[in-house]
Amino acid sequence: MDPIESKQQKNVPFQYLLTIGIVAMEGRGFEYPIDTLPSKNGVIYVTNKSRNEGVRGVRISMLNLKSEYFGEFGLFGDQDGLLTSPSGIAEDQSGNVLVLDEALNRLTTYNQDGTFINKWEPSTDSGYCLSGPSSLTVDSNGDVFVSDTGNHRIVKFDKNGLVMSSFGGEGSAPGKFKYPWGITTDNHNNIYVSDWGNDRIQLFSSDGIYVRSYKGTIHNNYNLNHPSSVQIDPNGNLIIADWGNESIKIVSSDDHLIQELRGEATLSVWAQEFMDSNREEYDARKTSNLDNLAVEGDGSSRHTISAHVEKYFWGPTSVKLDSNSRLYVTDSNRHRIQIYEWIST
């Protein structure tokens, strides 16, 4: 069966489709992936942050939905075109790839094959020097919004990299942030920000004016714990990477939980090929309790449960949608991406 073929199920916005990835310090695979870009040209770009003091593992991987691997770029270093701690990734209106580096505090642009174009690095004198930027999005006008995480604000650039404005500031009041992470815009260029430290999603107008928050309460049947990413589905629902709760939550625009995803990963094409060539490990795997669901009943935290149940998300850092509204969840601690299909309702 083609891996893109759907398995339809009713009454839920998203249904599990497949998993891509395997742990690898270099070449085909991922090493603590942080963000994913399913581009318009069909190439999937993945930022790998690594935890090996950076030197090995840092890169942007290129592949497609069928796990065909196309190579890598943006290896470790501080020279132009290189990366030290890649974080957010996005695509501009010309199809160029934009990558943030939270250690070098800059944005680097590449063409579709990974060739360096230029870098955006606001000076300290400008008042817009970035500090640990973590995520970015491009609106329909081509303007780029960056989560300037260490400065607790959002910085707006034009398509040429010139700073236009900023909004936010540190705090917990409406419109303020505590380490903002994920960011996206909707069809009306409204801006949604994952306010990581304040356990909420904040909605702003296209001009950066505060509109409302999504936080979750006992009355609307969900809560958020350090949300790391947000997207908007075709029906206007919020797709939230609830990092601290090890799940993805689908929340309606009027703030009610529609669906929660815990993860349903199966072996990826790359993982299956590895198992086929390492039969002893494959045989040991078949006798192991990889779905140790008993741990859910012993009072363990969501983090501990996810560490014991292989199919579950463990450190979901990013959610992204492709042009067909398929959902890509960057499952960082397991070096993979779980993909879900949007079921039209």
RARA-V209515 format. One record per run of one state. SS is the DSSP state (A for helix, B for strand, O for the rest). FROM is the first residue (numbers start at 1). TO is the last residue. If there is no record, write none. Layout:
# RARA-V209515
<<SS & FROM & TO> <SS & FROM & TO>>
This chain:
# RARA-V209515
<<O & 1 & 13> <B & 14 & 20> <O & 21 & 22> <B & 23 & 23> <O & 24 & 29> <B & 30 & 30> <O & 31 & 32> <B & 33 & 38> <O & 39 & 43> <B & 44 & 48> <O & 49 & 51> <B & 52 & 52> <O & 53 & 55> <B & 56 & 56> <O & 57 & 58> <B & 59 & 63> <O & 64 & 68> <B & 69 & 73> <O & 74 & 75> <B & 76 & 76> <O & 77 & 82> <B & 83 & 83> <O & 84 & 85> <B & 86 & 91> <O & 92 & 96> <B & 97 & 101> <O & 102 & 105> <B & 106 & 110> <O & 111 & 115> <B & 116 & 120> <O & 121 & 123> <A & 124 & 126> <O & 127 & 134> <B & 135 & 138> <O & 139 & 143> <B & 144 & 148> <A & 149 & 151> <O & 152 & 152> <B & 153 & 157> <O & 158 & 162> <B & 163 & 168> <O & 169 & 169> <B & 170 & 170> <O & 171 & 176> <B & 177 & 177> <O & 178 & 179> <B & 180 & 185> <O & 186 & 190> <B & 191 & 195> <A & 196 & 198> <O & 199 & 199> <B & 200 & 204> <O & 205 & 209> <B & 210 & 214> <O & 215 & 228> <B & 229 & 232> <O & 233 & 237> <B & 238 & 242> <A & 243 & 245> <O & 246 & 246> <B & 247 & 251> <O & 252 & 256> <B & 257 & 261> <O & 262 & 268> <A & 269 & 276> <O & 277 & 278> <A & 279 & 286> <O & 287 & 290> <B & 291 & 291> <O & 292 & 292> <A & 293 & 297> <O & 298 & 301> <A & 302 & 308> <B & 309 & 309> <O & 310 & 315> <B & 316 & 321> <O & 322 & 326> <B & 327 & 331> <A & 332 & 334> <O & 335 & 335> <B & 336 & 342> <O & 343 & 345>>
